[in-house]
């Protein structure tokens, strides 16, 4: 026994009318060959007129993109901005390279440039930068010693030519009065028995 035919099976379908007048200027993707579709959409392929489309221009930096400004740092003397690598401050003209004198007893943190010597002692008119901190240090003379940073970055220490009662020391080695001796970066300078400082050469950053 055979299954009954499905409804409509074997019946002739009427032809379907398609109005193509509205699509005369429209390209249908399914009416193109695969190669034609590839040429249209592939980079540098042919456009709709059959001509090769130009390659996209190479990416370039925006015209207004300037150079990254160099890093600046504040001047140790006047706090003005000093360009990286500059030898001196454009405002106060102080050398960017300077010395730093640090002590915890007495508490001292002094910065000094190459404009002249740094006097160390208890006399305010002679050693204005440190006399206030050294006032109670009886082992320190009123005019004890001079610390100097030269233009080439070298450090020099000279004890008062008249000498001191308790002496001047560089890394525990006593120096002679009136003799200019070199001091290395990071050395310990001691005035008398108990007053010791660390001497540093601070160099400007370079970007």
C-alpha positions in Angstrom: 0.0 0.0 0.0 1.4 3.4 -1.0 1.1 6.6 1.1 -1.4 9.1 -0.1 0.2 12.0 -2.0 0.8 15.2 -0.1 -1.6 18.1 -0.9 -0.4 20.0 -3.9 2.2 17.4 -4.9 2.4 16.9 -8.7 0.4 20.1 -9.3 1.9 22.5 -11.8 2.8 25.9 -10.3 2.0 29.1 -12.1 5.0 31.0 -13.4 6.1 33.9 -11.0 6.2 37.3 -12.4 9.2 39.5 -11.4 9.3 43.2 -12.3 12.9 44.0 -13.1 12.3 47.6 -14.1 13.0 48.8 -10.6 16.4 47.1 -10.5 17.9 48.2 -13.8 20.5 50.3 -12.1 21.2 48.0 -9.2 23.8 45.3 -9.2 22.8 42.1 -7.4 25.6 40.3 -5.7 24.3 36.9 -6.7 24.4 38.0 -10.4 28.2 38.5 -10.3 30.9 35.9 -10.8 33.0 35.1 -7.7 36.1 36.6 -9.4 34.3 39.9 -10.0 33.3 40.2 -6.3 36.9 39.6 -5.2 38.2 42.3 -7.5 35.8 44.9 -6.2 36.3 44.3 -2.5 39.9 43.2 -2.5 42.4 45.9 -1.5 43.7 47.6 -4.6 41.3 45.7 -6.8 39.1 47.1 -9.5 36.3 49.5 -8.7 32.8 49.4 -10.4 34.2 51.1 -13.5 36.8 48.3 -14.0 39.7 50.6 -13.0 42.2 49.7 -10.2 41.5 51.6 -7.0 44.7 53.4 -5.7 46.4 52.0 -2.7 45.7 53.8 0.6 48.3 56.4 1.5 50.8 55.5 4.2 49.9 56.6 7.7 51.7 59.8 8.8 52.1 61.7 12.0 49.7 64.7 12.4 51.3 67.9 11.2 50.8 69.6 14.5 52.5 66.8 16.5 55.5 68.5 18.0 58.5 67.0 19.8 58.1 65.8 23.3 59.5 68.6 25.5 62.6 67.8 27.5 62.3 67.3 31.2 63.0 70.3 33.5 63.8 70.5 37.1 63.6 73.3 39.7 66.6 75.3 40.4 68.1 74.5 43.9 68.7 78.2 44.5 65.6 80.1 43.2 63.2 77.2 42.3 62.8 78.4 38.7 62.5 75.7 36.0 65.8 74.7 34.5 65.9 72.7 31.2 67.4 69.3 31.4 71.1 69.4 30.6 71.5 73.1 31.2 74.6 74.1 33.1 73.0 77.0 34.9 69.7 78.4 35.9 68.3 80.9 33.3 66.8 83.1 36.1 69.4 83.4 38.8 72.4 82.1 36.7 73.5 79.9 39.5 75.3 76.7 38.5 73.1 73.6 38.3 75.9 71.6 39.9 76.3 72.4 43.6 77.5 70.9 46.8 75.3 69.7 49.7 76.4 69.6 53.3 74.4 67.3 55.5 74.6 66.6 59.2 72.3 65.1 61.8 74.1 66.5 64.8 73.9 69.4 64.6 71.0 69.3 62.1 72.3 70.9 58.9 71.2 70.6 55.3 72.9 73.3 53.3 73.2 73.7 49.5 75.9 75.9 47.9 77.0 76.6 44.4 80.2 77.5 42.7 79.8 81.2 43.3 82.3 81.2 46.1 83.5 79.3 49.1 81.3 78.0 51.9 82.6 79.2 55.2 82.3 76.8 58.2 82.4 78.2 61.7 80.4 79.8 64.6 80.8 83.4 63.6 77.5 84.6 61.9 79.2 87.4 59.9 81.8 84.9 58.5 79.7 81.7 58.1 76.1 82.9 57.7 74.8 79.6 56.3 75.9 77.4 59.2 76.7 79.6 62.1 73.2 79.3 63.6 73.4 75.5 63.7 77.0 75.4 65.0 76.4 78.0 67.7 76.3 75.4 70.5 79.2 73.3 69.1 82.1 74.5 71.3 84.6 72.2 69.5 84.1 74.3 66.4 86.1 77.5 66.0 84.5 80.8 65.1 86.4 80.7 61.8 87.1 77.0 61.3 87.4 76.0 57.6 86.4 76.8 54.1 84.7 74.3 51.7 84.8 75.1 47.9 83.3 73.6 44.8 85.2 74.7 41.7 83.8 75.0 38.2 85.1 71.6 37.1 83.2 69.9 39.9 86.1 69.3 42.3 85.7 69.8 46.1 88.4 71.4 48.2 88.7 72.0 52.0 91.0 74.5 53.7 91.3 74.9 57.4 91.9 78.4 58.7 95.5 79.4 58.3 95.7 80.4 61.9 94.8 76.8 62.9 92.0 75.5 65.1 92.1 74.1 68.6 90.3 70.8 67.9 91.4 70.3 64.3 89.7 69.6 60.9 89.4 66.1 59.5 88.6 64.5 56.1 87.5 60.8 56.6 89.3 60.8 60.0 92.5 62.1 58.6 93.6 65.5 60.1 94.6 68.2 57.6 97.2 70.9 58.1 96.1 74.6 58.6 96.1 76.7 55.5 96.6 73.7 53.1 94.0 73.2 50.4 93.2 69.5 50.2 90.8 67.6 47.8 87.6 66.1 49.1 85.9 63.2 47.3 82.1 63.1 46.7 80.5 61.5 49.7 83.4 62.1 52.1 83.0 62.9 55.8 84.3 66.3 57.0 84.7 66.7 60.7 85.2 69.9 62.6 86.6 69.3 66.0 85.7 66.2 67.9 82.0 65.6 67.3 80.7 67.8 64.5 80.7 65.7 61.3 79.2 66.4 57.9 78.7 64.4 54.7 79.7 66.3 51.6 77.9 65.6 48.3 78.3 66.9 44.8 74.8 67.2 43.3 74.8 67.1 39.5 71.8 68.2 37.3 69.6 65.5 35.7 69.9 65.0 32.0 66.3 64.2 30.7 
